[in-house]
Amino acid sequence: MDVMQFSNAVKFAIIFSGLYLWVGMLTGVWKYAQIRNSEQSRAHYYVDIAHRSSLLYAPATLILAVLAYFSIWSDLINLLCVLINLIFFTFSIASYVVHGWLKDTTNQFKQPHKMGNKSLPNWLMTSAMVLLVLGEVLATGILVLGVIFGFYF
């Protein structure tokens, strides 16, 4: 199969799946180093979350690639649905890495919301989470419907 024939949605999803896997491996090294140097043999909470979420987003993104591949929607719709997920997956991992690096919190939803020594407004966290939930759920749902319609209608 000529990989150049894959749509951009499929290509982006496969590339980002590999990137998330790689980030998962790199954060795993970071996690191990923190465990080795900790009196409690533990990594910072958000280093652990960054590691695990990266490893979970890698196969999830491959599933998005498969859904985009089989979806009957236009290449543009499939690309937008994949990109919405990639943006939120990447944002999530990045925020976990930042919290792990700064060691500023063990719960990003605890008020006041902290980012380093700064406090984030409640509306910002709420808006980010509402957009994340709506974006990921709707974009993935659209891809799933594109596959269902392609298989059965």
Chimera marker file (.cmm) of the C-alpha trace (Angstrom):
<marker_set name="trace">
<marker id="1" x="0.000" y="0.000" z="0.000" r="1" g="1" b="0" radius="0.5"/>
<marker id="2" x="1.276" y="3.423" z="-0.929" r="1" g="1" b="0" radius="0.5"/>
<marker id="3" x="1.374" y="5.451" z="2.297" r="1" g="1" b="0" radius="0.5"/>
<marker id="4" x="1.180" y="8.650" z="0.291" r="1" g="1" b="0" radius="0.5"/>
<marker id="5" x="-2.439" y="7.758" z="-0.474" r="1" g="1" b="0" radius="0.5"/>
<marker id="6" x="-3.430" y="8.097" z="3.164" r="1" g="1" b="0" radius="0.5"/>
<marker id="7" x="-5.415" y="11.210" z="3.946" r="1" g="1" b="0" radius="0.5"/>
<marker id="8" x="-3.829" y="13.937" z="6.033" r="1" g="1" b="0" radius="0.5"/>
<marker id="9" x="-6.106" y="12.976" z="8.932" r="1" g="1" b="0" radius="0.5"/>
<marker id="10" x="-4.687" y="9.452" z="8.962" r="1" g="1" b="0" radius="0.5"/>
<marker id="11" x="-1.108" y="10.673" z="8.510" r="1" g="1" b="0" radius="0.5"/>
<marker id="12" x="-1.353" y="13.200" z="11.361" r="1" g="1" b="0" radius="0.5"/>
<marker id="13" x="-2.947" y="10.646" z="13.664" r="1" g="1" b="0" radius="0.5"/>
<marker id="14" x="-0.230" y="8.063" z="12.972" r="1" g="1" b="0" radius="0.5"/>
<marker id="15" x="2.576" y="10.601" z="13.415" r="1" g="1" b="0" radius="0.5"/>
<marker id="16" x="1.127" y="11.935" z="16.666" r="1" g="1" b="0" radius="0.5"/>
<marker id="17" x="0.553" y="8.412" z="17.936" r="1" g="1" b="0" radius="0.5"/>
<marker id="18" x="4.281" y="7.844" z="17.535" r="1" g="1" b="0" radius="0.5"/>
<marker id="19" x="5.080" y="11.176" z="19.175" r="1" g="1" b="0" radius="0.5"/>
<marker id="20" x="2.842" y="10.406" z="22.161" r="1" g="1" b="0" radius="0.5"/>
<marker id="21" x="4.482" y="6.988" z="22.517" r="1" g="1" b="0" radius="0.5"/>
<marker id="22" x="7.916" y="8.651" z="22.437" r="1" g="1" b="0" radius="0.5"/>
<marker id="23" x="6.858" y="11.278" z="24.994" r="1" g="1" b="0" radius="0.5"/>
<marker id="24" x="5.530" y="8.433" z="27.140" r="1" g="1" b="0" radius="0.5"/>
<marker id="25" x="8.925" y="6.761" z="26.980" r="1" g="1" b="0" radius="0.5"/>
<marker id="26" x="10.786" y="9.998" z="27.751" r="1" g="1" b="0" radius="0.5"/>
<marker id="27" x="8.504" y="10.820" z="30.673" r="1" g="1" b="0" radius="0.5"/>
<marker id="28" x="8.997" y="7.236" z="31.822" r="1" g="1" b="0" radius="0.5"/>
<marker id="29" x="12.738" y="7.894" z="32.056" r="1" g="1" b="0" radius="0.5"/>
<marker id="30" x="11.981" y="11.106" z="33.962" r="1" g="1" b="0" radius="0.5"/>
<marker id="31" x="9.598" y="9.205" z="36.250" r="1" g="1" b="0" radius="0.5"/>
<marker id="32" x="12.207" y="6.510" z="36.909" r="1" g="1" b="0" radius="0.5"/>
<marker id="33" x="14.867" y="9.120" z="37.702" r="1" g="1" b="0" radius="0.5"/>
<marker id="34" x="12.534" y="10.783" z="40.204" r="1" g="1" b="0" radius="0.5"/>
<marker id="35" x="11.669" y="7.443" z="41.782" r="1" g="1" b="0" radius="0.5"/>
<marker id="36" x="15.372" y="6.592" z="42.140" r="1" g="1" b="0" radius="0.5"/>
<marker id="37" x="16.116" y="9.952" z="43.767" r="1" g="1" b="0" radius="0.5"/>
<marker id="38" x="13.089" y="10.091" z="46.060" r="1" g="1" b="0" radius="0.5"/>
<marker id="39" x="13.164" y="9.035" z="49.699" r="1" g="1" b="0" radius="0.5"/>
<marker id="40" x="9.624" y="7.697" z="49.215" r="1" g="1" b="0" radius="0.5"/>
<marker id="41" x="10.546" y="5.992" z="45.898" r="1" g="1" b="0" radius="0.5"/>
<marker id="42" x="7.890" y="8.022" z="44.099" r="1" g="1" b="0" radius="0.5"/>
<marker id="43" x="7.814" y="10.394" z="41.175" r="1" g="1" b="0" radius="0.5"/>
<marker id="44" x="5.892" y="13.648" z="41.319" r="1" g="1" b="0" radius="0.5"/>
<marker id="45" x="2.186" y="13.075" z="40.795" r="1" g="1" b="0" radius="0.5"/>
<marker id="46" x="2.067" y="14.940" z="37.467" r="1" g="1" b="0" radius="0.5"/>
<marker id="47" x="5.211" y="13.276" z="36.118" r="1" g="1" b="0" radius="0.5"/>
<marker id="48" x="3.367" y="9.993" z="36.617" r="1" g="1" b="0" radius="0.5"/>
<marker id="49" x="0.235" y="11.385" z="34.966" r="1" g="1" b="0" radius="0.5"/>
<marker id="50" x="2.230" y="12.761" z="32.012" r="1" g="1" b="0" radius="0.5"/>
<marker id="51" x="3.848" y="9.347" z="31.548" r="1" g="1" b="0" radius="0.5"/>
<marker id="52" x="0.621" y="7.362" z="31.727" r="1" g="1" b="0" radius="0.5"/>
<marker id="53" x="-1.489" y="9.762" z="29.679" r="1" g="1" b="0" radius="0.5"/>
<marker id="54" x="1.092" y="9.866" z="26.887" r="1" g="1" b="0" radius="0.5"/>
<marker id="55" x="1.101" y="6.082" z="26.736" r="1" g="1" b="0" radius="0.5"/>
<marker id="56" x="-2.714" y="6.013" z="26.680" r="1" g="1" b="0" radius="0.5"/>
<marker id="57" x="-3.055" y="8.739" z="24.054" r="1" g="1" b="0" radius="0.5"/>
<marker id="58" x="-0.698" y="6.848" z="21.704" r="1" g="1" b="0" radius="0.5"/>
<marker id="59" x="-3.095" y="3.929" z="21.002" r="1" g="1" b="0" radius="0.5"/>
<marker id="60" x="-6.123" y="6.226" z="21.243" r="1" g="1" b="0" radius="0.5"/>
<marker id="61" x="-4.619" y="8.270" z="18.418" r="1" g="1" b="0" radius="0.5"/>
<marker id="62" x="-4.068" y="5.127" z="16.345" r="1" g="1" b="0" radius="0.5"/>
<marker id="63" x="-7.757" y="4.383" z="16.805" r="1" g="1" b="0" radius="0.5"/>
<marker id="64" x="-8.515" y="7.875" z="15.512" r="1" g="1" b="0" radius="0.5"/>
<marker id="65" x="-6.364" y="7.071" z="12.460" r="1" g="1" b="0" radius="0.5"/>
<marker id="66" x="-8.406" y="3.943" z="11.795" r="1" g="1" b="0" radius="0.5"/>
<marker id="67" x="-11.674" y="5.799" z="12.275" r="1" g="1" b="0" radius="0.5"/>
<marker id="68" x="-10.551" y="8.563" z="9.899" r="1" g="1" b="0" radius="0.5"/>
<marker id="69" x="-9.441" y="5.955" z="7.372" r="1" g="1" b="0" radius="0.5"/>
<marker id="70" x="-12.845" y="4.225" z="7.315" r="1" g="1" b="0" radius="0.5"/>
<marker id="71" x="-15.026" y="7.310" z="7.796" r="1" g="1" b="0" radius="0.5"/>
<marker id="72" x="-17.222" y="8.338" z="4.864" r="1" g="1" b="0" radius="0.5"/>
<marker id="73" x="-16.944" y="12.028" z="5.693" r="1" g="1" b="0" radius="0.5"/>
<marker id="74" x="-14.854" y="14.364" z="3.568" r="1" g="1" b="0" radius="0.5"/>
<marker id="75" x="-11.109" y="14.551" z="4.112" r="1" g="1" b="0" radius="0.5"/>
<marker id="76" x="-11.591" y="18.018" z="5.620" r="1" g="1" b="0" radius="0.5"/>
<marker id="77" x="-14.172" y="16.854" z="8.200" r="1" g="1" b="0" radius="0.5"/>
<marker id="78" x="-12.019" y="13.850" z="9.147" r="1" g="1" b="0" radius="0.5"/>
<marker id="79" x="-8.944" y="16.064" z="9.422" r="1" g="1" b="0" radius="0.5"/>
<marker id="80" x="-10.749" y="18.570" z="11.652" r="1" g="1" b="0" radius="0.5"/>
<marker id="81" x="-12.015" y="15.795" z="13.915" r="1" g="1" b="0" radius="0.5"/>
<marker id="82" x="-8.530" y="14.312" z="14.253" r="1" g="1" b="0" radius="0.5"/>
<marker id="83" x="-6.900" y="17.718" z="14.789" r="1" g="1" b="0" radius="0.5"/>
<marker id="84" x="-9.377" y="18.684" z="17.507" r="1" g="1" b="0" radius="0.5"/>
<marker id="85" x="-8.440" y="15.547" z="19.411" r="1" g="1" b="0" radius="0.5"/>
<marker id="86" x="-4.717" y="16.040" z="18.804" r="1" g="1" b="0" radius="0.5"/>
<marker id="87" x="-4.864" y="19.623" z="20.060" r="1" g="1" b="0" radius="0.5"/>
<marker id="88" x="-6.557" y="18.606" z="23.292" r="1" g="1" b="0" radius="0.5"/>
<marker id="89" x="-4.407" y="15.487" z="23.800" r="1" g="1" b="0" radius="0.5"/>
<marker id="90" x="-1.253" y="17.551" z="23.295" r="1" g="1" b="0" radius="0.5"/>
<marker id="91" x="-2.496" y="20.355" z="25.542" r="1" g="1" b="0" radius="0.5"/>
<marker id="92" x="-3.294" y="17.838" z="28.290" r="1" g="1" b="0" radius="0.5"/>
<marker id="93" x="0.096" y="16.146" z="28.137" r="1" g="1" b="0" radius="0.5"/>
<marker id="94" x="1.871" y="19.512" z="28.042" r="1" g="1" b="0" radius="0.5"/>
<marker id="95" x="-0.015" y="20.756" z="31.108" r="1" g="1" b="0" radius="0.5"/>
<marker id="96" x="0.897" y="17.573" z="33.002" r="1" g="1" b="0" radius="0.5"/>
<marker id="97" x="4.557" y="17.973" z="32.045" r="1" g="1" b="0" radius="0.5"/>
<marker id="98" x="4.543" y="21.609" z="33.179" r="1" g="1" b="0" radius="0.5"/>
<marker id="99" x="2.949" y="20.719" z="36.527" r="1" g="1" b="0" radius="0.5"/>
<marker id="100" x="5.438" y="17.865" z="36.934" r="1" g="1" b="0" radius="0.5"/>
<marker id="101" x="8.359" y="20.155" z="36.121" r="1" g="1" b="0" radius="0.5"/>
<marker id="102" x="7.193" y="22.955" z="38.402" r="1" g="1" b="0" radius="0.5"/>
<marker id="103" x="5.964" y="20.608" z="41.143" r="1" g="1" b="0" radius="0.5"/>
<marker id="104" x="3.339" y="23.255" z="41.798" r="1" g="1" b="0" radius="0.5"/>
<marker id="105" x="0.328" y="21.058" z="42.521" r="1" g="1" b="0" radius="0.5"/>
<marker id="106" x="-0.874" y="17.512" z="42.943" r="1" g="1" b="0" radius="0.5"/>
<marker id="107" x="-4.359" y="18.456" z="41.740" r="1" g="1" b="0" radius="0.5"/>
<marker id="108" x="-4.736" y="20.982" z="38.924" r="1" g="1" b="0" radius="0.5"/>
<marker id="109" x="-8.439" y="21.342" z="39.741" r="1" g="1" b="0" radius="0.5"/>
<marker id="110" x="-7.867" y="22.353" z="43.362" r="1" g="1" b="0" radius="0.5"/>
<marker id="111" x="-8.713" y="26.006" z="43.852" r="1" g="1" b="0" radius="0.5"/>
<marker id="112" x="-6.977" y="28.325" z="43.489" r="1" g="1" b="0" radius="0.5"/>
<marker id="113" x="-5.756" y="26.802" z="40.227" r="1" g="1" b="0" radius="0.5"/>
<marker id="114" x="-1.974" y="27.056" z="40.169" r="1" g="1" b="0" radius="0.5"/>
<marker id="115" x="0.511" y="27.307" z="37.321" r="1" g="1" b="0" radius="0.5"/>
<marker id="116" x="3.862" y="27.835" z="38.944" r="1" g="1" b="0" radius="0.5"/>
<marker id="117" x="3.501" y="30.725" z="41.361" r="1" g="1" b="0" radius="0.5"/>
<marker id="118" x="0.566" y="32.183" z="39.408" r="1" g="1" b="0" radius="0.5"/>
<marker id="119" x="-3.110" y="31.568" z="40.051" r="1" g="1" b="0" radius="0.5"/>
<marker id="120" x="-5.370" y="30.901" z="37.085" r="1" g="1" b="0" radius="0.5"/>
<marker id="121" x="-8.939" y="32.213" z="37.105" r="1" g="1" b="0" radius="0.5"/>
<marker id="122" x="-11.680" y="29.644" z="37.697" r="1" g="1" b="0" radius="0.5"/>
<marker id="123" x="-13.423" y="30.583" z="34.450" r="1" g="1" b="0" radius="0.5"/>
<marker id="124" x="-10.278" y="29.659" z="32.501" r="1" g="1" b="0" radius="0.5"/>
<marker id="125" x="-10.107" y="26.140" z="33.925" r="1" g="1" b="0" radius="0.5"/>
<marker id="126" x="-13.841" y="25.623" z="33.522" r="1" g="1" b="0" radius="0.5"/>
<marker id="127" x="-13.786" y="26.887" z="29.928" r="1" g="1" b="0" radius="0.5"/>
<marker id="128" x="-10.783" y="24.732" z="29.057" r="1" g="1" b="0" radius="0.5"/>
<marker id="129" x="-12.439" y="21.612" z="30.452" r="1" g="1" b="0" radius="0.5"/>
<marker id="130" x="-15.798" y="22.281" z="28.781" r="1" g="1" b="0" radius="0.5"/>
<marker id="131" x="-14.059" y="22.839" z="25.434" r="1" g="1" b="0" radius="0.5"/>
<marker id="132" x="-11.922" y="19.724" z="25.923" r="1" g="1" b="0" radius="0.5"/>
<marker id="133" x="-14.911" y="17.520" z="26.744" r="1" g="1" b="0" radius="0.5"/>
<marker id="134" x="-17.092" y="18.892" z="23.960" r="1" g="1" b="0" radius="0.5"/>
<marker id="135" x="-14.271" y="18.879" z="21.427" r="1" g="1" b="0" radius="0.5"/>
<marker id="136" x="-13.030" y="15.360" z="22.089" r="1" g="1" b="0" radius="0.5"/>
<marker id="137" x="-16.468" y="13.762" z="22.505" r="1" g="1" b="0" radius="0.5"/>
<marker id="138" x="-18.049" y="15.452" z="19.486" r="1" g="1" b="0" radius="0.5"/>
<marker id="139" x="-15.055" y="15.060" z="17.162" r="1" g="1" b="0" radius="0.5"/>
<marker id="140" x="-14.663" y="11.383" z="18.022" r="1" g="1" b="0" radius="0.5"/>
<marker id="141" x="-18.411" y="10.829" z="17.775" r="1" g="1" b="0" radius="0.5"/>
<marker id="142" x="-18.445" y="12.340" z="14.286" r="1" g="1" b="0" radius="0.5"/>
<marker id="143" x="-15.674" y="9.953" z="13.205" r="1" g="1" b="0" radius="0.5"/>
<marker id="144" x="-17.487" y="6.961" z="14.718" r="1" g="1" b="0" radius="0.5"/>
<marker id="145" x="-20.705" y="7.934" z="12.911" r="1" g="1" b="0" radius="0.5"/>
<marker id="146" x="-18.723" y="8.267" z="9.675" r="1" g="1" b="0" radius="0.5"/>
<marker id="147" x="-17.542" y="4.690" z="10.102" r="1" g="1" b="0" radius="0.5"/>
<marker id="148" x="-20.985" y="3.348" z="11.060" r="1" g="1" b="0" radius="0.5"/>
<marker id="149" x="-22.613" y="5.044" z="8.072" r="1" g="1" b="0" radius="0.5"/>
<marker id="150" x="-19.881" y="3.725" z="5.811" r="1" g="1" b="0" radius="0.5"/>
<marker id="151" x="-20.297" y="0.161" z="7.041" r="1" g="1" b="0" radius="0.5"/>
<marker id="152" x="-24.086" y="-0.050" z="7.209" r="1" g="1" b="0" radius="0.5"/>
<marker id="153" x="-25.742" y="2.642" z="5.111" r="1" g="1" b="0" radius="0.5"/>
<link id1="1" id2="2" r="1" g="1" b="0" radius="0.2"/>
<link id1="2" id2="3" r="1" g="1" b="0" radius="0.2"/>
<link id1="3" id2="4" r="1" g="1" b="0" radius="0.2"/>
<link id1="4" id2="5" r="1" g="1" b="0" radius="0.2"/>
<link id1="5" id2="6" r="1" g="1" b="0" radius="0.2"/>
<link id1="6" id2="7" r="1" g="1" b="0" radius="0.2"/>
<link id1="7" id2="8" r="1" g="1" b="0" radius="0.2"/>
<link id1="8" id2="9" r="1" g="1" b="0" radius="0.2"/>
<link id1="9" id2="10" r="1" g="1" b="0" radius="0.2"/>
<link id1="10" id2="11" r="1" g="1" b="0" radius="0.2"/>
<link id1="11" id2="12" r="1" g="1" b="0" radius="0.2"/>
<link id1="12" id2="13" r="1" g="1" b="0" radius="0.2"/>
<link id1="13" id2="14" r="1" g="1" b="0" radius="0.2"/>
<link id1="14" id2="15" r="1" g="1" b="0" radius="0.2"/>
<link id1="15" id2="16" r="1" g="1" b="0" radius="0.2"/>
<link id1="16" id2="17" r="1" g="1" b="0" radius="0.2"/>
<link id1="17" id2="18" r="1" g="1" b="0" radius="0.2"/>
<link id1="18" id2="19" r="1" g="1" b="0" radius="0.2"/>
<link id1="19" id2="20" r="1" g="1" b="0" radius="0.2"/>
<link id1="20" id2="21" r="1" g="1" b="0" radius="0.2"/>
<link id1="21" id2="22" r="1" g="1" b="0" radius="0.2"/>
<link id1="22" id2="23" r="1" g="1" b="0" radius="0.2"/>
<link id1="23" id2="24" r="1" g="1" b="0" radius="0.2"/>
<link id1="24" id2="25" r="1" g="1" b="0" radius="0.2"/>
<link id1="25" id2="26" r="1" g="1" b="0" radius="0.2"/>
<link id1="26" id2="27" r="1" g="1" b="0" radius="0.2"/>
<link id1="27" id2="28" r="1" g="1" b="0" radius="0.2"/>
<link id1="28" id2="29" r="1" g="1" b="0" radius="0.2"/>
<link id1="29" id2="30" r="1" g="1" b="0" radius="0.2"/>
<link id1="30" id2="31" r="1" g="1" b="0" radius="0.2"/>
<link id1="31" id2="32" r="1" g="1" b="0" radius="0.2"/>
<link id1="32" id2="33" r="1" g="1" b="0" radius="0.2"/>
<link id1="33" id2="34" r="1" g="1" b="0" radius="0.2"/>
<link id1="34" id2="35" r="1" g="1" b="0" radius="0.2"/>
<link id1="35" id2="36" r="1" g="1" b="0" radius="0.2"/>
<link id1="36" id2="37" r="1" g="1" b="0" radius="0.2"/>
<link id1="37" id2="38" r="1" g="1" b="0" radius="0.2"/>
<link id1="38" id2="39" r="1" g="1" b="0" radius="0.2"/>
<link id1="39" id2="40" r="1" g="1" b="0" radius="0.2"/>
<link id1="40" id2="41" r="1" g="1" b="0" radius="0.2"/>
<link id1="41" id2="42" r="1" g="1" b="0" radius="0.2"/>
<link id1="42" id2="43" r="1" g="1" b="0" radius="0.2"/>
<link id1="43" id2="44" r="1" g="1" b="0" radius="0.2"/>
<link id1="44" id2="45" r="1" g="1" b="0" radius="0.2"/>
<link id1="45" id2="46" r="1" g="1" b="0" radius="0.2"/>
<link id1="46" id2="47" r="1" g="1" b="0" radius="0.2"/>
<link id1="47" id2="48" r="1" g="1" b="0" radius="0.2"/>
<link id1="48" id2="49" r="1" g="1" b="0" radius="0.2"/>
<link id1="49" id2="50" r="1" g="1" b="0" radius="0.2"/>
<link id1="50" id2="51" r="1" g="1" b="0" radius="0.2"/>
<link id1="51" id2="52" r="1" g="1" b="0" radius="0.2"/>
<link id1="52" id2="53" r="1" g="1" b="0" radius="0.2"/>
<link id1="53" id2="54" r="1" g="1" b="0" radius="0.2"/>
<link id1="54" id2="55" r="1" g="1" b="0" radius="0.2"/>
<link id1="55" id2="56" r="1" g="1" b="0" radius="0.2"/>
<link id1="56" id2="57" r="1" g="1" b="0" radius="0.2"/>
<link id1="57" id2="58" r="1" g="1" b="0" radius="0.2"/>
<link id1="58" id2="59" r="1" g="1" b="0" radius="0.2"/>
<link id1="59" id2="60" r="1" g="1" b="0" radius="0.2"/>
<link id1="60" id2="61" r="1" g="1" b="0" radius="0.2"/>
<link id1="61" id2="62" r="1" g="1" b="0" radius="0.2"/>
<link id1="62" id2="63" r="1" g="1" b="0" radius="0.2"/>
<link id1="63" id2="64" r="1" g="1" b="0" radius="0.2"/>
<link id1="64" id2="65" r="1" g="1" b="0" radius="0.2"/>
<link id1="65" id2="66" r="1" g="1" b="0" radius="0.2"/>
<link id1="66" id2="67" r="1" g="1" b="0" radius="0.2"/>
<link id1="67" id2="68" r="1" g="1" b="0" radius="0.2"/>
<link id1="68" id2="69" r="1" g="1" b="0" radius="0.2"/>
<link id1="69" id2="70" r="1" g="1" b="0" radius="0.2"/>
<link id1="70" id2="71" r="1" g="1" b="0" radius="0.2"/>
<link id1="71" id2="72" r="1" g="1" b="0" radius="0.2"/>
<link id1="72" id2="73" r="1" g="1" b="0" radius="0.2"/>
<link id1="73" id2="74" r="1" g="1" b="0" radius="0.2"/>
<link id1="74" id2="75" r="1" g="1" b="0" radius="0.2"/>
<link id1="75" id2="76" r="1" g="1" b="0" radius="0.2"/>
<link id1="76" id2="77" r="1" g="1" b="0" radius="0.2"/>
<link id1="77" id2="78" r="1" g="1" b="0" radius="0.2"/>
<link id1="78" id2="79" r="1" g="1" b="0" radius="0.2"/>
<link id1="79" id2="80" r="1" g="1" b="0" radius="0.2"/>
<link id1="80" id2="81" r="1" g="1" b="0" radius="0.2"/>
<link id1="81" id2="82" r="1" g="1" b="0" radius="0.2"/>
<link id1="82" id2="83" r="1" g="1" b="0" radius="0.2"/>
<link id1="83" id2="84" r="1" g="1" b="0" radius="0.2"/>
<link id1="84" id2="85" r="1" g="1" b="0" radius="0.2"/>
<link id1="85" id2="86" r="1" g="1" b="0" radius="0.2"/>
<link id1="86" id2="87" r="1" g="1" b="0" radius="0.2"/>
<link id1="87" id2="88" r="1" g="1" b="0" radius="0.2"/>
<link id1="88" id2="89" r="1" g="1" b="0" radius="0.2"/>
<link id1="89" id2="90" r="1" g="1" b="0" radius="0.2"/>
<link id1="90" id2="91" r="1" g="1" b="0" radius="0.2"/>
<link id1="91" id2="92" r="1" g="1" b="0" radius="0.2"/>
<link id1="92" id2="93" r="1" g="1" b="0" radius="0.2"/>
<link id1="93" id2="94" r="1" g="1" b="0" radius="0.2"/>
<link id1="94" id2="95" r="1" g="1" b="0" radius="0.2"/>
<link id1="95" id2="96" r="1" g="1" b="0" radius="0.2"/>
<link id1="96" id2="97" r="1" g="1" b="0" radius="0.2"/>
<link id1="97" id2="98" r="1" g="1" b="0" radius="0.2"/>
<link id1="98" id2="99" r="1" g="1" b="0" radius="0.2"/>
<link id1="99" id2="100" r="1" g="1" b="0" radius="0.2"/>
<link id1="100" id2="101" r="1" g="1" b="0" radius="0.2"/>
<link id1="101" id2="102" r="1" g="1" b="0" radius="0.2"/>
<link id1="102" id2="103" r="1" g="1" b="0" radius="0.2"/>
<link id1="103" id2="104" r="1" g="1" b="0" radius="0.2"/>
<link id1="104" id2="105" r="1" g="1" b="0" radius="0.2"/>
<link id1="105" id2="106" r="1" g="1" b="0" radius="0.2"/>
<link id1="106" id2="107" r="1" g="1" b="0" radius="0.2"/>
<link id1="107" id2="108" r="1" g="1" b="0" radius="0.2"/>
<link id1="108" id2="109" r="1" g="1" b="0" radius="0.2"/>
<link id1="109" id2="110" r="1" g="1" b="0" radius="0.2"/>
<link id1="110" id2="111" r="1" g="1" b="0" radius="0.2"/>
<link id1="111" id2="112" r="1" g="1" b="0" radius="0.2"/>
<link id1="112" id2="113" r="1" g="1" b="0" radius="0.2"/>
<link id1="113" id2="114" r="1" g="1" b="0" radius="0.2"/>
<link id1="114" id2="115" r="1" g="1" b="0" radius="0.2"/>
<link id1="115" id2="116" r="1" g="1" b="0" radius="0.2"/>
<link id1="116" id2="117" r="1" g="1" b="0" radius="0.2"/>
<link id1="117" id2="118" r="1" g="1" b="0" radius="0.2"/>
<link id1="118" id2="119" r="1" g="1" b="0" radius="0.2"/>
<link id1="119" id2="120" r="1" g="1" b="0" radius="0.2"/>
<link id1="120" id2="121" r="1" g="1" b="0" radius="0.2"/>
<link id1="121" id2="122" r="1" g="1" b="0" radius="0.2"/>
<link id1="122" id2="123" r="1" g="1" b="0" radius="0.2"/>
<link id1="123" id2="124" r="1" g="1" b="0" radius="0.2"/>
<link id1="124" id2="125" r="1" g="1" b="0" radius="0.2"/>
<link id1="125" id2="126" r="1" g="1" b="0" radius="0.2"/>
<link id1="126" id2="127" r="1" g="1" b="0" radius="0.2"/>
<link id1="127" id2="128" r="1" g="1" b="0" radius="0.2"/>
<link id1="128" id2="129" r="1" g="1" b="0" radius="0.2"/>
<link id1="129" id2="130" r="1" g="1" b="0" radius="0.2"/>
<link id1="130" id2="131" r="1" g="1" b="0" radius="0.2"/>
<link id1="131" id2="132" r="1" g="1" b="0" radius="0.2"/>
<link id1="132" id2="133" r="1" g="1" b="0" radius="0.2"/>
<link id1="133" id2="134" r="1" g="1" b="0" radius="0.2"/>
<link id1="134" id2="135" r="1" g="1" b="0" radius="0.2"/>
<link id1="135" id2="136" r="1" g="1" b="0" radius="0.2"/>
<link id1="136" id2="137" r="1" g="1" b="0" radius="0.2"/>
<link id1="137" id2="138" r="1" g="1" b="0" radius="0.2"/>
<link id1="138" id2="139" r="1" g="1" b="0" radius="0.2"/>
<link id1="139" id2="140" r="1" g="1" b="0" radius="0.2"/>
<link id1="140" id2="141" r="1" g="1" b="0" radius="0.2"/>
<link id1="141" id2="142" r="1" g="1" b="0" radius="0.2"/>
<link id1="142" id2="143" r="1" g="1" b="0" radius="0.2"/>
<link id1="143" id2="144" r="1" g="1" b="0" radius="0.2"/>
<link id1="144" id2="145" r="1" g="1" b="0" radius="0.2"/>
<link id1="145" id2="146" r="1" g="1" b="0" radius="0.2"/>
<link id1="146" id2="147" r="1" g="1" b="0" radius="0.2"/>
<link id1="147" id2="148" r="1" g="1" b="0" radius="0.2"/>
<link id1="148" id2="149" r="1" g="1" b="0" radius="0.2"/>
<link id1="149" id2="150" r="1" g="1" b="0" radius="0.2"/>
<link id1="150" id2="151" r="1" g="1" b="0" radius="0.2"/>
<link id1="151" id2="152" r="1" g="1" b="0" radius="0.2"/>
<link id1="152" id2="153" r="1" g="1" b="0" radius="0.2"/>
</marker_set>
